[in-house]
């Protein structure tokens, strides 16, 4: 099934999935990325705090949340890193609830003029896209 992506919003705006669920990036910060996992390489990174709000009548399974980053004119993928401060969204988000997760991606400072952050909470629902310049290193 092809991915449906909602129209892009700025990094500091709230994005609607069109389902009663919204997402916003409460912080986009430059950090020194930490590598603890296999294949990870420490270095310049962005730390993104994602907030999901559930205004539906159903609980959401936050284990399905996926956050991806691409940066630069060619939108090269940002590689996920172990830190600092990573705290993935997980558990269940009850109706009316708000949950926050923190994700870190390797993104060189010279590629932050254009950053795309995609957030999905369920593979059968639309994906939201945030875009714009990220904090310089």
C-alpha positions as CSV (number, residue, x, y, z in Angstrom):
1,X,0.0,0.0,0.0
2,X,1.5,3.4,-1.0
3,X,2.3,5.9,1.7
4,X,-0.1,8.9,1.8
5,X,1.7,12.0,3.1
6,X,-0.2,15.1,4.2
7,X,0.9,18.5,2.8
8,X,4.1,19.7,4.5
9,X,4.0,22.2,7.4
10,X,6.8,24.2,8.9
11,X,9.0,22.7,11.7
12,X,7.3,24.9,14.3
13,X,3.7,24.2,13.2
14,X,1.2,21.5,14.2
15,X,0.5,18.8,11.6
16,X,-2.8,17.0,11.3
17,X,-3.0,13.4,10.2
18,X,-6.7,14.1,9.2
19,X,-7.8,11.4,11.7
20,X,-8.1,13.3,14.9
21,X,-4.5,12.8,15.7
22,X,-2.0,15.6,15.5
23,X,1.8,15.9,15.8
24,X,4.2,18.8,16.5
25,X,7.9,19.2,17.0
26,X,8.3,20.8,20.3
27,X,12.1,21.1,19.9
28,X,14.7,20.7,17.1
29,X,18.2,21.0,18.6
30,X,21.8,20.7,17.5
31,X,23.6,18.0,19.6
32,X,26.7,15.9,19.5
33,X,25.2,12.6,18.6
34,X,26.1,9.5,20.6
35,X,26.7,6.1,19.0
36,X,26.0,3.0,21.1
37,X,24.3,0.8,18.6
38,X,25.7,-1.3,15.7
39,X,26.7,0.7,12.7
40,X,26.1,4.1,14.4
41,X,28.7,6.8,14.0
42,X,28.8,9.6,16.6
43,X,29.0,13.2,15.3
44,X,26.9,16.3,14.5
45,X,23.2,15.6,15.0
46,X,19.7,17.0,15.5
47,X,17.6,16.0,18.4
48,X,13.9,16.2,17.7
49,X,11.2,16.1,20.3
50,X,7.9,14.9,18.9
51,X,4.5,15.4,20.6
52,X,1.5,13.3,19.5
53,X,-2.0,14.3,20.6
54,X,-4.9,11.8,20.4
55,X,-8.2,13.5,19.9
56,X,-9.9,10.3,18.7
57,X,-12.2,7.9,20.6
58,X,-9.7,5.1,20.3
59,X,-6.4,4.4,22.1
60,X,-3.3,4.6,19.9
61,X,-0.5,2.0,20.0
62,X,2.6,4.2,20.1
63,X,4.9,1.2,19.3
64,X,3.9,1.8,15.7
65,X,5.2,5.4,15.6
66,X,8.0,6.0,13.1
67,X,10.0,9.2,12.8
68,X,12.4,9.7,9.9
69,X,14.6,12.6,8.9
70,X,16.1,13.6,5.6
71,X,18.3,16.7,5.0
72,X,20.0,18.8,2.4
73,X,19.1,19.6,-1.2
74,X,19.2,15.9,-2.0
75,X,17.2,14.9,1.1
76,X,19.8,12.4,2.3
77,X,18.5,10.2,5.1
78,X,19.6,11.1,8.6
79,X,20.9,8.0,10.4
80,X,19.2,7.3,13.8
81,X,21.6,7.6,16.8
82,X,21.4,6.3,20.4
83,X,21.6,9.7,22.1
84,X,21.8,12.0,23.8
85,X,18.4,11.8,25.5
86,X,16.6,9.4,23.1
87,X,13.2,8.3,24.4
88,X,11.1,6.7,21.7
89,X,7.3,7.0,21.9
90,X,5.9,3.7,23.2
91,X,3.0,2.3,25.2
92,X,-0.6,3.3,24.6
93,X,-2.0,6.8,24.2
94,X,-5.5,7.1,25.5
95,X,-8.2,9.3,24.0
96,X,-7.5,12.9,24.9
97,X,-3.9,12.1,25.8
98,X,-0.6,13.7,24.8
99,X,2.7,11.8,24.5
100,X,6.2,13.0,23.8
101,X,9.2,11.1,22.4
102,X,12.8,12.2,21.6
103,X,14.8,11.1,18.5
104,X,18.3,11.8,17.4
105,X,19.6,11.7,13.8
106,X,23.0,12.2,12.4
107,X,22.8,15.4,10.2
108,X,25.9,17.4,9.4
109,X,25.6,21.1,10.1
110,X,26.0,22.0,6.4
111,X,22.9,20.0,5.5
112,X,20.5,21.6,7.9
113,X,19.3,24.4,5.5
114,X,16.5,22.0,4.5
115,X,15.3,19.3,6.9
116,X,12.3,17.0,6.4
117,X,10.8,15.2,9.4
118,X,8.3,12.5,8.7
119,X,6.1,11.2,11.4
120,X,3.7,8.2,11.1
121,X,1.7,6.6,13.9
122,X,0.1,3.8,12.0
123,X,1.1,2.2,8.6
124,X,-2.5,2.4,7.3
125,X,-2.9,6.1,8.2
126,X,-1.4,9.2,6.5
127,X,2.1,10.4,7.3
128,X,2.8,14.0,8.3
129,X,5.7,16.0,7.0
130,X,7.5,18.9,8.6
131,X,10.0,20.9,6.6
132,X,12.3,23.8,7.0
133,X,15.7,24.9,8.2
134,X,17.0,23.2,11.4
135,X,19.0,24.9,14.1
136,X,22.6,25.5,13.0
137,X,25.3,23.7,14.8
